[in-house]
Amino acid sequence: MKLTPHFTLAELAGTSVLKYQRKNLVEAEKQPGKLYMLAGFAERVREIVGYPLIVTSGFRCVSLNNYLGGALVSQHLLGEAIDIICNQLSVWEMYEKIKTSDLKYEQLILETNKVGREWLHVSLGSRRQRLMYKDGKYTYLD
């Protein structure tokens, strides 16, 4: 189901974890309003970045979030966050573009996993909290 010109429900509820793919999509379909709102937010982020986004994580059902080791109060559970990468820009470049924009966001987090893979977490809200997550620790940025 296409939610906006550039984002589908399957894209915002997709996961590479095979055993949770169907369950996550079914749970996302129960919250169409939230996913439309998230898609609109993703469109605005895409506009600011200036290039297509690859959503590596969006909505997560509880079991998928637990499997991934997500926070118990993760905004992904509410359909209020996206983790993104972009083929044309580094996560740092995306971070800078979003940080200096007028986008209202709750969190902007540069994240790195144990094998060095990086992505940018952006969530709905207005606190404009900027962090880095690496080696299991959060650090506040400017």
C-alpha positions as CSV (number, residue, x, y, z in Angstrom):
1,M,0.0,0.0,0.0
2,K,1.4,3.4,-1.1
3,L,1.2,5.9,1.8
4,T,2.9,8.8,0.1
5,P,4.7,9.4,-3.2
6,H,7.9,7.8,-2.0
7,F,7.0,5.5,0.9
8,T,4.9,2.3,1.2
9,L,3.5,0.5,4.2
10,A,5.7,-2.4,3.4
11,E,8.8,-0.2,3.4
12,L,8.0,1.5,6.7
13,A,7.1,-1.9,8.4
14,G,9.7,-4.0,6.6
15,T,12.4,-6.0,8.3
16,S,15.2,-8.3,7.2
17,V,14.4,-10.6,10.1
18,L,12.5,-13.3,8.2
19,K,10.6,-14.8,11.2
20,Y,9.0,-11.4,12.0
21,Q,8.3,-10.0,8.5
22,R,4.7,-11.1,8.3
23,K,3.8,-10.4,11.9
24,N,5.3,-6.9,11.8
25,L,3.4,-6.0,8.6
26,V,0.1,-7.3,10.1
27,E,0.6,-5.2,13.3
28,A,1.5,-2.1,11.2
29,E,-1.7,-2.6,9.1
30,K,-3.7,-2.2,12.4
31,Q,-2.3,1.4,12.8
32,P,-2.8,3.1,9.4
33,G,-3.0,6.6,10.8
34,K,0.3,6.3,12.6
35,L,2.0,4.9,9.4
36,Y,0.5,7.7,7.2
37,M,1.9,10.2,9.7
38,L,5.3,8.5,9.7
39,A,5.3,8.4,5.9
40,G,4.6,12.1,5.8
41,F,7.5,12.7,8.2
42,A,9.8,10.5,6.1
43,E,8.8,12.6,3.0
44,R,9.9,15.8,4.8
45,V,13.2,14.1,5.8
46,R,13.7,13.1,2.2
47,E,13.1,16.6,1.0
48,I,15.6,18.0,3.5
49,V,18.3,15.4,2.7
50,G,17.7,16.0,-1.0
51,Y,18.1,12.3,-2.0
52,P,16.1,9.1,-1.8
53,L,16.2,7.4,1.6
54,I,16.6,3.7,2.4
55,V,14.5,2.9,5.5
56,T,16.3,0.2,7.4
57,S,13.8,0.2,10.3
58,G,10.4,1.9,10.8
59,F,7.5,0.5,12.7
60,R,8.3,-2.5,14.9
61,C,6.0,-4.8,16.7
62,V,6.9,-5.7,20.3
63,S,8.4,-9.1,19.4
64,L,10.6,-7.7,16.6
65,N,11.7,-4.8,18.8
66,N,12.7,-7.2,21.6
67,Y,14.5,-9.5,19.1
68,L,16.5,-6.5,17.9
69,G,17.3,-5.3,21.4
70,G,15.4,-2.1,20.9
71,A,14.5,0.2,23.9
72,L,11.4,-0.8,25.8
73,V,10.0,2.6,25.1
74,S,11.3,2.8,21.5
75,Q,9.4,5.2,19.3
76,H,9.6,2.5,16.6
77,L,6.9,0.6,18.6
78,L,4.6,3.6,18.2
79,G,5.3,4.1,14.5
80,E,7.1,7.3,15.3
81,A,10.7,6.7,14.2
82,I,12.7,5.7,11.1
83,D,16.2,4.5,10.8
84,I,17.7,5.6,7.5
85,I,20.7,5.5,5.2
86,C,21.2,7.2,1.8
87,N,23.4,6.0,-1.1
88,Q,24.4,9.6,-1.9
89,L,25.3,10.9,1.5
90,S,27.0,9.6,4.7
91,V,24.9,9.5,7.9
92,W,27.0,12.5,9.1
93,E,26.0,14.5,6.1
94,M,22.4,13.6,6.6
95,Y,22.7,14.5,10.2
96,E,24.1,18.0,9.4
97,K,21.3,18.7,6.9
98,I,18.6,17.7,9.3
99,K,20.2,19.4,12.3
100,T,20.3,22.7,10.5
101,S,16.8,22.4,9.0
102,D,13.5,23.6,10.5
103,L,12.3,20.0,10.9
104,K,10.6,19.3,14.2
105,Y,12.0,16.0,15.5
106,E,12.2,14.3,18.9
107,Q,15.6,12.6,18.4
108,L,18.3,12.6,15.8
109,I,20.7,9.8,16.6
110,L,23.8,8.7,14.7
111,E,23.9,5.0,15.5
112,T,26.6,2.4,14.9
113,N,26.3,-1.3,15.6
114,K,29.0,-3.7,16.8
115,V,30.2,-4.4,13.3
116,G,30.5,-0.8,12.4
117,R,27.3,-0.4,10.3
118,E,25.9,3.2,10.6
119,W,22.5,4.7,10.2
120,L,20.5,7.7,11.3
121,H,17.5,7.4,13.6
122,V,15.0,10.3,13.3
123,S,11.8,10.4,15.3
124,L,8.6,12.4,15.5
125,G,8.4,15.1,18.2
126,S,9.9,18.5,18.9
127,R,12.6,18.2,21.6
128,R,15.4,18.2,18.9
129,Q,17.6,16.0,21.0
130,R,20.8,15.0,19.2
131,L,22.8,12.0,20.2
132,M,25.4,9.4,19.1
133,Y,25.1,5.7,19.9
134,K,28.2,3.7,19.7
135,D,29.7,0.8,21.7
136,G,26.6,0.6,23.8
137,K,26.7,4.2,25.0
138,Y,24.8,7.4,24.2
139,T,26.6,10.7,23.9
140,Y,24.8,14.0,23.6
141,L,25.9,16.1,20.6
142,D,25.9,19.9,20.4
